[in-house]
Amino acid sequence: MTPLKGLVRDEKLMEAWLMANSVKPEDKKAYKNITEIFGKFDFVANTIRSYYIKFMDIFGYEEKNGQREYKIIELKTEKATLEDLKQLIKYINWIAEFLAEKNLNRVKGFLVGKKFDIEIINQSDEKKLWDSIKLVEYYYKQNTFYLRIYNAPKQAKLF
């Protein structure tokens, strides 16, 4: 993934990188970075159909104590918007209803982007879901792609 002005040019490149390094750690640094952010995966797939023929970028799960913890990753190459967050929330609700026995605690959502609209940071309408959602920022350092949990600016009102 060669960046152009620090941006990933194609969402599918991010998908491929995550898929290649999330289950089978060919790149040990990438695998470590992915598992620190998303946890481990026992299963992972991309372009999974959900409600109304919408497709999740990445869907997977980890088996924990005989139960699956589902993970949904929505990728954006540039700035993630409030609409992107709402899309992720729909996916989370759909998975909770149809796969997780209506238990939101078993579904984790991750919105990955280079930047995040202030509307997302100030979002408070879906408080019950917010614990299930993490904002993940990507960046490049010495020509290497990294992920980190986004830390909102101090001037932003979280809730």
Residue pairs with C-beta under 8 A, 6 or more apart in sequence:
1 8
1 13
1 14
1 17
1 145
2 143
3 9
3 140
3 145
6 114
6 139
6 140
7 77
7 78
7 114
8 14
8 77
8 114
8 138
8 145
9 77
10 77
11 57
11 75
11 76
11 77
14 75
14 77
14 112
14 138
15 46
15 57
15 58
15 75
17 30
17 145
18 34
18 44
18 58
18 73
18 75
19 44
19 45
19 46
19 58
20 26
20 27
21 27
21 30
21 31
21 34
22 31
22 34
22 35
22 38
22 41
22 44
22 60
23 41
23 42
23 43
23 44
25 31
25 32
29 144
30 145
33 146
33 147
34 147
37 110
37 134
37 136
37 147
37 148
37 149
38 71
38 73
38 108
38 110
39 62
39 69
39 71
39 108
40 62
41 60
41 61
41 62
41 71
42 60
42 61
42 62
42 63
43 60
43 61
44 58
44 59
44 60
45 58
45 59
45 60
46 56
46 57
46 58
46 59
47 55
47 56
47 57
48 55
48 56
48 59
49 55
50 56
50 90
50 91
50 94
50 95
51 90
51 91
51 94
54 87
54 90
54 91
56 72
56 73
56 74
56 91
57 73
57 74
57 75
58 71
58 72
58 73
58 75
59 70
59 71
59 72
59 73
59 95
60 70
60 71
60 73
61 68
61 69
61 70
61 71
62 68
62 69
62 71
67 106
68 99
68 100
68 106
69 106
69 107
69 108
70 95
70 99
70 100
70 106
70 107
70 108
71 107
71 108
71 109
71 110
72 88
72 91
72 92
72 95
72 107
72 108
72 109
72 110
73 109
73 110
73 112
74 80
74 84
74 87
74 88
74 91
74 109
74 110
74 111
74 112
75 112
75 113
76 84
76 111
76 112
76 113
76 114
77 113
77 114
78 113
78 114
78 115
79 113
79 114
79 115
79 116
79 117
80 111
80 112
80 113
80 115
80 116
80 117
80 120
80 135
81 117
81 119
81 120
82 117
82 119
82 120
82 123
84 111
84 113
84 120
85 111
85 120
85 123
85 133
88 109
88 110
88 111
88 133
89 109
89 126
89 129
89 133
91 109
92 104
92 107
92 109
92 129
92 132
92 133
93 104
93 129
95 107
96 102
96 103
96 104
96 106
96 107
100 106
100 107
104 128
104 129
104 132
105 132
107 132
108 132
108 133
108 134
109 129
109 132
109 133
109 134
110 133
110 134
110 135
110 136
111 120
111 133
111 134
111 135
111 136
112 136
112 137
112 138
112 147
113 135
113 136
113 137
113 138
114 137
114 138
114 139
115 137
116 135
116 137
116 150
118 156
120 135
121 135
121 152
121 153
121 156
121 157
121 158
122 156
122 157
122 158
123 130
124 130
124 159
127 159
130 159
134 149
134 150
135 149
135 150
135 152
136 147
136 148
136 149
136 150
137 147
137 148
137 149
137 150
138 145
138 146
138 147
139 146
139 148
140 146
152 158
